[in-house]
Amino acid sequence: MPSPVDVIVVGAGNRGENYSDYAVIYPDRMRVVGIADPRDFARKKLQARHKVADQNTFNDWHCIAEREKFADAVLICTPDRLHKDPAVALAKKGYHVLLEKPMAVTEEDCTEIVETCIQSGVMLTVCHVLRYDPVIHKIKVLIDSGVIGDVIHIQHFEPVGFYHFAHSFVRGNWRNEAESSFALLAKSCHDLDLIHHWAGGRRYVKVSSFGSLSHFTKENKGDVGWPVSVICKNSVPDIESVTEALRTGPYGRCVYECDNDVCSNQVVTMEFEGGLTAAFTMVAFTEEICKRRTSIHGSKGELYYDGHDIKVFDFLTNRTTKHTADMSVPGNFGKGGHRSADYHLIDSFIAAVMNKDPTLIRSGPKETLASHKLVFAAERARLENRVMFCGNPCDGESR
């Protein structure tokens, strides 16, 4: 039996903690042997959970790059703007890389990450977790089986949720493009990646997009009280921490008095080779939170996904068939909002490294780079108010 995969967690926040739980469930498959995070409480919490030696805990990922290689892989779960440098440096050291999405906040940095991993001969998994969701993966399997014939059009909708948007994209870490990234990249690169995935490798040739920041501006502030939501710096929600967070932290701010500038609603339309068209809508002002819906229209039938189940209507038989998938995970894995997708993502990455088999990775470098470039093209189309005519996405051409 192969030896466990030794990993270093770079960024001990929610995502790093979530993925590292795999080592608790399967210590014979993965071991956490190093941690890097500038926050003492986060680093020490993960260190205690995985019994990591003091000499392998760091407050800066540069310390890992300066040492001799002491693990098989790194899980890079840092904030968006802090992805590229550790990914490139640690890939050059020979570490296989699991990298949180988005890969980076510029097209050039995304390209550099992919080129470095390929040149260094290391595997790259980008955390497009929805590709690993069993039900969403079933959609791809059904498309590839030909059950709806040739795909003609894809319609995909993401309701962000009024609470989630206010919390994360008005007050929170992803509110300001200069500090994080634009909303389509931070929130919806998952969705454009899925559309690109479902399109079956067809090259996108035209992209347009429209969107804006609505409502959460100073001009819309009323004269009544406003609700608050907090995250305490030390992750302990006691009275003192909550009071301090409300008094000094970003989550105690009025949603109409923040420095947010990212879109709260955006639409993207796409045309792929062969005439396949697609449309995506992201909107903040919904009751449902991230319960995505998809309809895919083919020459022989129609597929509809409501966030839970898949229904396929067959034009020839006039019958509807319902499809489901097993969503269970061992040990109640993870605390994230991606159902069982987080588990299947880390499980695939560890299996790929353990067996030296990159085909086990569903979100590898080249296709993920192409879908990221689709996101950048869409945002450029919105900003420049024009249709983007795209060349080879892996060459980054457009006109």
C-alpha positions in Angstrom: 0.0 0.0 0.0 1.4 3.5 -0.9 2.6 5.7 2.0 0.4 8.5 3.2 0.7 11.8 1.4 2.4 14.4 3.6 0.9 17.9 3.1 1.7 21.4 4.3 -1.3 23.7 4.9 -0.6 27.3 3.8 -3.4 29.4 5.2 -5.1 27.8 8.3 -8.5 29.5 7.9 -11.8 27.9 7.1 -10.7 26.3 3.8 -7.4 25.1 5.1 -9.0 23.6 8.2 -11.7 22.0 6.2 -9.4 20.2 3.7 -7.0 19.1 6.5 -9.8 17.3 8.2 -9.2 14.5 5.6 -6.1 13.6 7.6 -8.2 13.0 10.7 -10.5 10.6 8.9 -7.8 8.9 6.8 -4.5 9.1 8.6 -3.2 6.2 6.5 -3.8 8.4 3.3 -2.9 11.9 4.4 -0.8 13.5 7.1 -0.5 17.2 7.9 3.2 17.8 8.6 3.5 21.6 8.2 1.4 24.8 8.7 2.0 28.4 7.7 -0.3 31.2 8.8 0.5 34.6 10.3 -2.3 34.3 12.9 -1.2 32.6 16.1 -4.6 31.3 17.1 -5.3 29.7 13.7 -1.9 28.2 13.3 -1.8 26.8 16.9 -5.4 25.4 16.6 -4.5 23.4 13.4 -1.1 22.4 14.9 -2.8 21.0 18.0 -5.4 19.1 15.9 -2.7 17.4 13.7 0.1 17.3 16.2 2.5 19.1 13.9 6.1 19.6 15.2 7.0 23.2 16.3 9.8 23.3 13.7 7.3 22.8 10.9 5.0 25.6 11.9 5.6 29.0 10.4 4.0 32.5 10.3 5.1 32.9 6.7 5.1 30.6 3.7 8.5 32.0 2.6 10.0 29.9 5.4 8.8 26.7 3.7 10.2 27.8 0.3 13.6 28.4 2.0 13.8 24.9 3.5 14.5 21.6 1.9 11.4 19.9 0.7 9.8 18.0 3.6 6.4 17.0 2.2 4.7 15.8 -0.9 2.1 18.5 -1.5 0.9 21.9 -0.3 -2.7 23.1 0.3 -2.7 26.8 -0.6 -5.7 28.3 1.1 -4.6 32.0 1.5 -6.7 35.0 0.5 -7.2 35.6 -3.3 -4.4 38.1 -3.8 -1.9 35.8 -1.9 -2.2 32.8 -4.2 0.3 33.3 -7.0 3.6 33.8 -5.1 3.4 30.7 -2.8 1.9 28.6 -5.7 4.8 29.4 -8.0 7.6 29.2 -5.4 6.4 25.9 -3.9 5.7 24.3 -7.3 9.3 25.1 -8.2 10.4 23.2 -5.0 8.6 20.1 -6.3 5.5 20.2 -4.2 2.2 19.1 -5.8 -0.3 22.0 -5.4 -3.9 22.1 -4.3 -4.9 25.8 -4.8 -8.0 27.6 -3.7 -10.0 29.3 -6.4 -9.6 31.7 -8.0 -6.1 30.7 -9.0 -5.0 34.4 -8.9 -6.5 37.8 -9.6 -4.9 38.5 -12.9 -4.8 36.5 -16.1 -1.0 36.8 -16.3 -0.6 35.3 -12.8 -2.9 32.4 -13.5 -0.9 31.7 -16.6 2.4 31.8 -14.7 1.0 29.3 -12.1 0.0 26.8 -14.7 3.2 27.1 -16.7 5.3 26.7 -13.6 3.4 23.6 -12.5 3.8 22.0 -15.9 7.5 22.9 -16.2 8.1 21.7 -12.7 6.4 18.4 -13.3 4.0 18.8 -10.4 0.2 18.2 -10.3 -2.1 21.2 -9.8 -5.7 20.9 -8.5 -7.7 24.1 -8.5 -10.5 24.1 -5.9 -13.4 24.3 -8.4 -15.3 22.2 -5.8 -18.5 22.1 -7.8 -16.9 19.8 -10.3 -16.6 17.3 -7.5 -20.2 17.6 -6.3 -21.7 14.2 -7.0 -25.0 15.6 -8.4 -23.3 18.2 -10.6 -20.8 15.6 -11.8 -23.8 13.5 -12.7 -24.9 16.3 -15.1 -21.6 16.0 -16.9 -22.0 12.2 -17.1 -25.5 12.6 -18.5 -24.4 15.1 -21.1 -21.5 12.9 -22.2 -23.8 9.9 -22.5 -25.8 11.7 -25.2 -29.1 11.4 -23.4 -30.1 15.0 -24.4 -28.3 14.8 -27.8 -26.1 17.7 -28.9 -26.1 20.5 -26.4 -27.6 23.7 -27.9 -27.9 26.1 -24.9 -27.0 26.3 -21.3 -28.8 28.5 -18.8 -27.3 28.8 -15.3 -28.4 30.9 -12.3 -26.7 31.7 -9.0 -28.7 33.3 -6.3 -26.1 34.6 -3.9 -28.6 35.5 -1.2 -29.1 38.9 0.4 -27.6 37.9 3.7 -24.5 36.2 2.2 -23.8 39.1 -0.1 -24.1 41.7 2.6 -21.9 39.6 4.9 -19.1 38.7 2.5 -19.3 41.2 -0.4 -20.4 44.4 1.3 -18.8 44.1 4.8 -16.5 41.2 4.3 -13.3 40.0 2.7 -14.5 40.2 -0.9 -16.2 43.6 -0.8 -13.5 45.6 -2.6 -11.8 44.7 -5.8 -8.5 46.3 -4.9 -8.2 44.2 -1.8 -9.6 41.0 -3.2 -10.9 40.6 -6.7 -14.0 41.4 -8.8 -17.2 39.6 -7.9 -17.4 37.4 -11.0 -14.0 36.0 -10.2 -14.4 35.7 -6.4 -17.9 34.3 -6.4 -18.8 33.0 -9.8 -15.6 31.6 -11.4 -17.2 28.3 -10.2 -20.1 28.8 -12.4 -18.4 29.9 -15.6 -16.1 27.0 -15.1 -19.1 24.6 -14.9 -20.5 26.1 -18.1 -17.1 25.7 -19.8 -17.0 22.1 -18.5 -20.5 21.3 -19.7 -19.7 22.7 -23.1 -17.4 19.7 -23.5 -14.1 21.3 -24.5 -15.6 23.6 -27.1 -13.7 26.9 -27.5 -15.6 30.0 -26.5 -15.6 32.5 -29.3 -17.7 35.5 -28.1 -18.4 36.8 -24.6 -20.5 39.8 -23.4 -21.4 40.9 -19.9 -23.4 43.5 -18.0 -23.7 44.3 -14.3 -23.3 46.8 -11.6 -23.3 47.5 -7.9 -26.9 48.1 -6.8 -28.5 49.3 -3.5 -25.6 48.9 -1.1 -24.4 52.4 -1.5 -24.4 55.6 0.7 -27.2 57.1 -1.5 -29.6 54.3 -0.4 -29.0 54.6 3.3 -32.2 55.0 5.3 -32.9 56.6 8.7 -33.6 53.4 10.6 -31.4 50.9 12.5 -29.5 48.3 10.6 -28.7 44.6 11.4 -25.2 43.5 12.2 -23.2 40.3 11.8 -19.8 39.6 13.3 -16.8 37.3 13.0 -14.5 37.5 16.0 -10.8 37.7 15.3 -10.0 34.9 17.7 -13.0 32.8 16.5 -14.4 32.7 20.1 -17.9 34.3 20.1 -17.9 35.4 23.8 -19.3 38.7 24.9 -16.0 40.5 24.9 -15.0 39.3 21.4 -18.4 40.1 20.0 -18.4 43.6 21.5 -14.9 44.3 20.2 -15.8 43.0 16.8 -18.9 45.2 16.6 -16.9 48.2 17.8 -13.8 48.0 15.7 -14.2 45.2 13.0 -15.6 45.3 9.5 -18.6 43.2 10.3 -20.1 45.8 12.6 -20.4 48.4 9.9 -23.6 49.6 8.2 -24.0 48.0 4.8 -24.6 51.5 3.4 -21.4 52.9 4.8 -18.8 50.5 3.5 -16.0 50.7 0.9 -17.6 47.9 -1.3 -17.3 48.3 -5.1 -18.0 44.8 -6.5 -21.1 44.0 -8.6 -24.2 42.8 -6.9 -25.8 41.6 -10.1 -24.2 40.5 -13.3 -25.1 38.6 -16.5 -22.7 36.9 -18.9 -23.6 35.6 -22.4 -21.3 33.3 -24.3 -21.1 31.6 -27.7 -18.9 28.5 -28.2 -17.6 26.8 -31.3 -20.4 25.1 -33.2 -23.0 27.6 -32.2 -23.6 26.5 -28.6 -24.8 29.4 -26.5 -24.8 29.9 -22.8 -26.1 32.5 -20.3 -25.2 33.0 -16.7 -26.9 35.3 -14.1 -25.5 36.1 -10.6 -27.7 38.3 -8.3 -27.4 39.2 -4.7 -31.0 40.0 -4.0 -32.5 36.5 -3.3 -33.9 34.6 -0.4 -32.1 31.4 -1.4 -28.3 31.3 -0.8 -26.2 29.8 -3.5 -28.8 27.2 -4.5 -27.8 27.1 -8.1 -30.2 26.2 -10.9 -29.4 25.0 -14.4 -31.2 24.1 -17.5 -29.4 22.5 -20.5 -31.2 22.2 -23.8 -30.2 19.5 -26.3 -31.3 18.2 -29.6 -33.0 15.2 -28.1 -34.0 16.4 -24.6 -33.8 18.9 -21.8 -32.0 18.6 -18.5 -33.0 20.7 -15.5 -31.2 20.9 -12.1 -33.0 22.6 -9.2 -30.1 22.6 -6.7 -31.0 19.1 -5.4 -32.2 16.8 -8.2 -31.7 16.4 -11.9 -34.7 15.8 -14.3 -34.2 14.8 -17.9 -37.1 15.2 -20.4 -36.8 13.0 -23.5 -38.3 14.6 -26.6 -38.7 11.2 -28.3 -40.6 9.4 -25.5 -42.2 12.4 -23.9 -41.1 11.1 -20.5 -39.2 12.7 -17.6 -36.5 10.8 -15.6 -35.2 11.9 -12.2 -31.6 11.4 -11.3 -29.9 11.6 -7.9 -26.5 10.9 -6.5 -25.0 9.7 -3.2 -24.1 12.9 -1.2 -22.9 11.2 2.0 -19.4 11.6 3.3 -17.4 9.7 6.0 -17.2 11.2 9.5 -19.4 14.2 8.7 -16.4 15.7 6.9 -16.0 19.4 6.6 -17.9 22.5 7.7 -18.1 24.2 4.3 -21.2 25.0 2.3 -20.4 22.7 -0.6 -22.3 19.6 0.5 -19.9 16.6 -0.1 -17.9 18.4 -2.8 -15.0 19.4 -0.5 -14.5 15.8 0.5 -14.5 14.5 -3.0 -12.1 17.2 -4.1 -9.4 16.5 -1.5 -10.0 12.8 -1.9 -9.3 13.0 -5.6 -6.2 15.2 -5.1 -4.7 12.8 -2.5 -5.5 9.8 -4.7 -3.8 11.5 -7.6 -0.6 12.2 -5.7 -0.6 8.8 -4.0 -1.0 7.0 -7.3 1.0 9.5 -9.4 -2.1 9.7 -11.6 -3.2 13.3 -12.7 -6.2 11.9 -14.6 -8.0 11.6 -11.2 -8.1 15.4 -11.0 -11.2 16.9 -12.5 -10.0 20.5 -12.2 -6.5 20.4 -13.7 -4.3 23.2 -15.0 -5.1 23.7 -18.7 -8.9 23.5 -18.6 -9.0 25.6 -15.4 -6.8 28.2 -17.0 -9.2 28.4 -20.0 -12.2 28.9 -17.7 -10.4 31.6 -15.7 -9.6 33.4 -18.9 -13.3 33.2 -19.8 -14.0 35.0 -16.5 -11.4 37.7 -17.3 -12.9 38.1 -20.8 -16.4 38.5 -19.4 -15.3 41.2 -16.9 -13.4 43.1 -19.6 -16.5 43.0 -21.8 -18.6 44.5 -18.9 -16.0 47.2 -18.2 -15.5 48.1 -21.8 -19.2 47.7 -22.8 -18.4 45.5 -25.8 -18.5 42.0 -27.1 -15.2 40.1 -26.7 -14.1 38.0 -29.7 -11.9 35.4 -28.2 -9.0 33.5 -29.7 -7.5 30.4 -28.3 -8.2 30.7 -24.5 -4.9 29.0 -23.7 -3.0 31.6 -25.7 -4.9 34.5 -24.1 -5.9 36.0 -27.5 -8.8 38.4 -28.0 -9.7 41.3 -30.3 
